[in-house]
């Protein structure tokens, strides 16, 4: 297959490597590129690239896990900050702490916003607990217990809030580090691609020069770019989280491309970026749906998916992405 995306490099490079072996057997001497590269050198570069590709999957899995954990902790803290404001208004609306509650951030806001809000609430909460002039209210201030806490708690105190705030900041850090690690793995892979592309390009030029005009190996020479042809119509994908089977379910109308060879479902953590996409499933060209839990094994996970049409000439089209979040 030709180069159409980052993920097309491994199969394309494998095709070139296999073709090089056949050319070496057909020529009087093994083919050597102008820079001195022989097939073994190319194979070593391909092996290193495949190792780099393989290192991305666990890094992205760790990123998805860290992001799902952060989402849950952020949503939990957002609820607690709202509850604190409600408690202040209920018990302390006629005291000097009537305006003690800061604005509660939404569950989608960033680390600094949550850090400032939690620090402010913790300080005000401790002040409230130390006050002696709040009658008829008697400190300490407690919130309703967390129903998911193990072991179950009778109430939610400022100490529990402090622990949850620290855990949230740790989750922000873990998410950032996991994202950085996954990005670095992709950069490591990407750095290996240009030399492989140049080698394949030069190899094609060498074959066209050195192979006899009637050699069948000229006809099987792998392509670097798709053959001329029409870009297939994009699939209009819709999707949802199926709570009954705990999987994402994507659907789309049947492709109308007459030369469709197959379909691919690809996914990305968070927003869709072509450079970060991973192949999730290879499907028959006549398929109209896919179901799976790729990237969505933990509550709070969010993945963007695309369904690609792949044609017999190597052209492809992915259309718009659809986001799926596991509650």
C-alpha positions in Angstrom: 0.0 0.0 0.0 1.2 3.6 -0.6 2.0 6.1 2.1 -1.3 7.8 3.0 -0.8 8.3 6.8 1.7 7.6 9.5 0.2 4.2 10.1 0.8 3.2 6.5 4.6 3.2 6.9 5.0 -0.3 8.4 3.1 -2.2 5.6 4.6 0.0 2.9 8.1 -0.5 4.2 7.5 -4.2 4.5 6.5 -4.3 0.8 9.7 -2.5 -0.2 11.8 -4.8 1.9 10.2 -7.9 0.3 10.6 -6.4 -3.2 14.3 -5.6 -2.5 14.9 -9.3 -1.7 13.4 -10.3 -5.1 15.4 -7.6 -6.9 18.7 -8.9 -5.3 17.9 -12.3 -6.7 17.2 -11.0 -10.1 20.2 -8.7 -10.6 23.8 -9.9 -11.1 24.8 -8.3 -7.8 22.7 -7.1 -4.8 21.2 -3.6 -5.3 23.1 -0.9 -3.5 21.7 2.6 -3.2 23.9 5.7 -4.0 24.5 6.3 -0.3 25.8 2.8 0.2 22.6 1.4 1.7 21.9 -2.3 1.1 18.8 -4.3 2.0 20.1 -5.2 5.4 20.6 -1.6 6.3 17.1 -0.8 5.2 15.7 -3.8 7.1 17.5 -2.5 10.3 15.8 0.9 9.8 12.4 -0.7 9.4 13.0 -2.9 12.5 13.8 0.2 14.5 10.7 1.9 13.2 8.5 -1.0 14.1 10.0 -1.0 17.6 9.1 2.7 17.9 5.6 2.0 16.7 5.2 -0.7 19.2 6.3 1.6 22.0 3.5 4.0 21.3 0.5 1.7 22.2 1.4 1.2 25.9 2.3 4.9 26.3 -1.1 5.9 24.8 -2.8 3.3 27.0 -1.2 4.9 30.1 -2.3 8.3 28.8 -5.9 7.2 28.4 -5.9 5.7 31.9 -4.4 8.9 33.4 -6.9 11.1 31.5 -9.9 9.0 32.6 -8.7 9.1 36.3 -8.3 12.9 36.0 -11.8 13.3 34.6 -13.3 11.4 37.5 -11.4 13.3 40.1 -12.1 16.6 38.5 -15.8 15.8 38.3 -15.8 14.7 42.0 -14.1 17.9 43.1 -16.4 20.1 41.1 -19.3 18.6 42.9 -17.6 19.1 46.3 -17.0 22.8 45.6 -20.6 23.3 44.7 -21.6 21.5 47.9 -19.3 23.8 49.9 -21.1 26.8 48.5 -24.5 25.3 49.2 -23.5 24.6 52.8 -22.1 28.1 53.3 -25.3 29.7 52.0 -27.5 27.3 54.1 -25.7 27.6 57.5 -23.7 30.8 57.3 -25.7 33.3 55.2 -26.0 35.7 58.1 -22.4 35.5 59.2 -19.1 37.1 58.1 -18.6 34.0 56.0 -21.6 34.5 53.8 -19.4 35.2 50.8 -16.7 32.7 51.7 -17.4 30.3 48.9 -15.5 31.0 45.6 -17.0 30.3 42.2 -17.1 26.6 41.7 -15.3 25.7 38.4 -16.9 23.4 35.9 -15.5 19.9 35.6 -13.8 20.8 32.3 -11.6 23.6 33.6 -7.9 23.4 34.1 -5.4 22.7 36.8 -4.7 26.3 37.9 -8.4 27.1 38.2 -9.0 24.0 40.4 -5.8 24.7 42.4 -6.9 28.3 43.3 -10.5 27.2 44.1 -9.4 24.3 46.3 -6.8 26.3 48.2 -9.4 29.1 48.8 -12.0 26.7 50.0 -9.6 24.8 52.3 -8.5 28.1 53.9 -12.0 29.4 54.4 -13.2 26.0 55.7 -10.5 26.0 58.3 -11.4 29.5 59.3 -15.0 28.5 59.7 -14.1 25.5 61.8 -12.0 27.7 64.1 -14.6 30.5 64.5 -16.5 31.0 67.7 -19.1 33.6 66.6 -21.3 31.7 64.2 -24.3 30.9 66.4 -26.7 29.3 66.0 -24.3 27.3 63.7 -21.7 25.2 65.6 -18.5 24.2 63.8 -17.0 22.1 62.3 -18.6 22.4 58.9 -19.2 19.0 57.3 -20.7 18.0 54.0 -22.7 15.0 53.1 -20.6 11.8 52.9 -19.2 10.4 49.7 -21.4 7.4 49.0 -18.6 5.6 47.1 -16.0 6.0 49.9 -14.5 2.8 51.3 -14.9 2.4 54.2 -18.2 4.4 54.2 -17.8 7.7 56.0 -20.4 9.4 58.3 -19.6 12.8 56.9 -17.2 14.7 54.7 -14.7 16.9 56.6 -12.1 19.5 55.7 -9.5 16.8 56.1 -11.2 14.6 53.5 -11.4 17.6 51.2 -7.7 18.3 51.6 -6.9 14.7 50.7 -9.2 14.8 47.7 -7.6 18.2 46.6 -4.1 16.7 46.8 -5.2 13.6 44.9 -6.7 15.9 42.2 -3.4 17.8 41.8 -1.6 14.4 41.6 -4.0 13.4 38.9 -3.3 16.6 36.9 0.4 15.9 37.2 0.0 12.2 36.1 -2.1 13.2 33.1 0.5 15.8 32.0 3.4 13.3 32.4 1.6 10.5 30.6 0.7 12.9 27.8 4.3 14.1 27.6 5.5 10.5 27.5 3.1 9.5 24.7 4.1 12.6 22.7 7.7 11.7 23.1 7.1 8.2 21.8 5.4 9.6 18.8 8.3 12.0 18.2 10.8 9.1 18.5 8.8 7.3 15.8 8.4 10.3 13.6 12.1 11.0 13.6 12.7 7.6 12.0 10.3 8.1 9.1 12.0 10.6 6.8 15.1 8.5 6.2 12.9 5.5 5.4 10.8 7.5 3.0 14.0 8.8 1.2 15.3 5.2 1.0 12.1 4.0 -0.5 12.0 6.9 -3.0 15.7 6.3 -4.0 15.0 2.5 -4.2 12.2 3.1 -6.7 14.5 5.3 -8.8 17.2 2.7 -8.7 14.9 -0.1 -9.8 13.5 1.9 -12.7 17.1 2.5 -13.9 18.6 -1.0 -13.3 15.8 -3.5 -13.9 15.3 -4.6 -17.6 12.3 -3.0 -19.3 10.5 -6.3 -19.5 11.2 -7.3 -15.8 8.0 -8.3 -14.0 9.6 -6.7 -10.9 9.0 -3.3 -12.5 5.3 -4.0 -12.4 5.3 -5.1 -8.8 7.5 -2.2 -7.6 5.7 -0.8 -4.5 4.2 2.7 -4.8 4.9 5.6 -2.4 1.9 7.6 -3.4 -1.6 6.4 -4.3 -2.3 5.8 -8.0 -4.5 8.4 -9.7 -8.1 8.0 -8.7 -11.0 9.6 -7.1 -11.0 10.3 -3.4 -13.9 8.2 -2.0 -16.9 10.0 -0.4 -16.5 10.4 3.3 -18.6 8.2 5.6 -21.0 10.1 7.9 -20.4 8.4 11.2 -22.6 8.6 14.3 -21.8 6.9 17.6 -22.8 6.4 21.2 -21.8 4.6 24.3 -23.8 1.4 24.8 -24.2 0.9 28.5 -25.6 -2.6 28.2 -22.6 -4.1 26.6 -20.1 -1.5 27.8 -18.8 -0.6 24.4 -18.8 2.2 21.9 -21.1 1.6 18.9 -20.4 3.4 15.6 -22.7 3.3 12.6 -22.5 4.8 9.1 -24.3 4.4 5.7 -22.8 1.9 3.3 -20.0 3.4 1.2 -20.9 4.4 -2.3 -17.3 4.2 -3.6 -17.2 1.7 -6.5 -13.6 0.9 -5.8 -13.8 0.6 -2.0 -11.4 -2.2 -0.9 -11.9 -2.1 2.9 -12.8 0.2 5.8 -10.7 1.1 8.8 -11.8 2.5 12.2 -9.1 4.7 13.7 -9.1 6.4 17.1 -7.3 9.1 19.1 -7.3 9.9 22.8 -9.3 13.2 23.3 -9.6 15.4 20.2 -8.8 13.8 16.8 -5.3 14.4 15.4 -4.3 12.5 12.3 -0.7 12.3 13.5 -1.8 10.5 16.7 -4.4 8.2 15.2 -4.2 4.4 15.8 -5.8 1.7 13.7 -8.6 0.2 15.8 -10.2 -2.2 13.3 -9.9 -3.4 9.7 -13.3 -4.1 8.2 -14.9 -5.4 5.1 -15.9 -2.6 2.6 -19.6 -3.5 3.1 -19.6 -3.0 6.9 -21.9 -0.3 8.3 -21.0 -0.5 12.0 -18.3 -1.3 14.5 -18.5 -2.0 18.3 -15.7 -2.1 20.7 -14.1 -0.6 23.9 -10.8 0.6 22.5 -9.6 3.4 24.8 -12.8 3.2 26.8 -12.1 0.6 29.4 -12.2 3.0 32.3 -15.1 5.3 33.4 -14.4 8.9 32.3 -12.4 7.9 29.2 -13.0 9.8 26.0 -11.9 8.8 22.5 -12.5 10.3 19.0 -13.1 7.9 16.2 -13.1 8.0 12.4 -14.2 5.5 9.8 -12.0 5.5 6.7 -12.8 4.2 3.2 -9.8 2.7 1.6 -9.9 2.2 -2.2 -8.1 -0.3 -4.5 -5.9 2.6 -5.8 -4.7 3.4 -2.3 -6.8 6.6 -1.9 -8.6 7.0 1.4 -11.0 9.4 3.2 -11.9 9.6 6.8 -14.5 12.3 7.1 -15.4 13.8 10.4 -14.5 12.3 13.8 -17.1 11.4 16.4 -16.4 11.6 20.1 -17.4 8.9 22.5 -17.2 9.2 26.3 -17.7 6.4 28.8 -19.7 7.6 31.7 
